[in-house]
Amino acid sequence: MATKDYERAAEQMMKGNGAKCPTATQDITVNLKNRGKAIDSAAYGPENPALPNKQFWMQKAKDWEVSEKDAKTCLCGNCSAFNQEKSMLDCIAKGIGDEGDPWAMIEAGDLGYCEIFDFKCAASRTCDAWVAGSDQADQADGEDMGESGGNDMGSAGMGSLITINVGGKD
């Protein structure tokens, strides 16, 4: 069931966002509700990426059947569903409003928008719906993506989509 949700969300992500800002970038209540769904259904975390979070990463490694080192390479910041396009960052900044310097907040959290769960997301976190294929630094530099189209995950080698059957049995 969760796999179908991830597939549907990925499909919507590929269709594009249009010119309108997503509701979650403008409404903190919606954003928090959607982030809560990502925490509950896809183990979004760790809570504080600045800490070692050994238990969190050991669990991800176990779930994904990779080493802890490789699990730590699968972050929101290099997930294909993580949107840091200028137009999306403008939406996030607009939603933050006058609550301080929105661009400083975006930079401090390395924020972007999760196209799967529809919420503002920090690049240093991850979740079970992580999708390979985005290396924004290389893409921005115009580096050749080769035959794989940029979907090579590198050392983790987990393919293009990690799906976990949340709350159900296979």
Secondary structure as the mmCIF struct_conf table of DSSP 4:
data_model
#
loop_
_struct_conf.conf_type_id
_struct_conf.id
_struct_conf.beg_label_comp_id
_struct_conf.beg_label_asym_id
_struct_conf.beg_label_seq_id
_struct_conf.end_label_comp_id
_struct_conf.end_label_asym_id
_struct_conf.end_label_seq_id
HELX_RH_AL_P HELX_RH_AL_P1 ALA A 2 LYS A 15
BEND BEND1 ALA A 19 LYS A 20
HELX_LH_PP_P HELX_LH_PP_P1 CYS A 21 PRO A 22
HELX_RH_AL_P HELX_RH_AL_P2 THR A 23 GLN A 26
HELX_RH_AL_P HELX_RH_AL_P3 ILE A 28 ALA A 42
STRN STRN1 GLY A 45 GLY A 45
BEND BEND2 GLU A 47 GLU A 47
TURN_TY1_P TURN_TY1_P1 PRO A 49 ALA A 50
BEND BEND3 LEU A 51 LEU A 51
HELX_RH_AL_P HELX_RH_AL_P4 LYS A 54 TRP A 64
TURN_TY1_P TURN_TY1_P2 GLU A 65 GLU A 65
BEND BEND4 VAL A 66 VAL A 66
HELX_RH_AL_P HELX_RH_AL_P5 GLU A 68 ALA A 71
TURN_TY1_P TURN_TY1_P3 LYS A 72 THR A 73
HELX_RH_3T_P HELX_RH_3T_P1 CYS A 76 ASN A 78
BEND BEND5 CYS A 79 CYS A 79
TURN_TY1_P TURN_TY1_P4 SER A 80 ALA A 81
STRN STRN2 PHE A 82 ASN A 83
HELX_RH_AL_P HELX_RH_AL_P6 LYS A 86 ILE A 96
TURN_TY1_P TURN_TY1_P5 GLY A 97 ASP A 98
BEND BEND6 GLU A 99 GLY A 100
HELX_RH_AL_P HELX_RH_AL_P7 PRO A 102 GLY A 109
TURN_TY1_P TURN_TY1_P6 ASP A 110 ASP A 110
STRN STRN3 LEU A 111 CYS A 114
TURN_TY1_P TURN_TY1_P7 GLU A 115 ASP A 118
STRN STRN4 PHE A 119 ALA A 122
TURN_TY1_P TURN_TY1_P8 ALA A 123 SER A 124
STRN STRN5 THR A 126 THR A 126
TURN_TY1_P TURN_TY1_P9 ASP A 128 ALA A 129
STRN STRN6 VAL A 131 VAL A 131
HELX_RH_AL_P HELX_RH_AL_P8 GLN A 136 ALA A 140
TURN_TY1_P TURN_TY1_P10 ASP A 141 GLY A 142
TURN_TY1_P TURN_TY1_P11 GLY A 146 GLY A 150
HELX_RH_3T_P HELX_RH_3T_P2 GLY A 154 ALA A 156
BEND BEND7 SER A 160 SER A 160
STRN STRN7 LEU A 161 LEU A 161
TURN_TY1_P TURN_TY1_P12 VAL A 166 GLY A 167
BEND BEND8 GLY A 168 GLY A 168
#
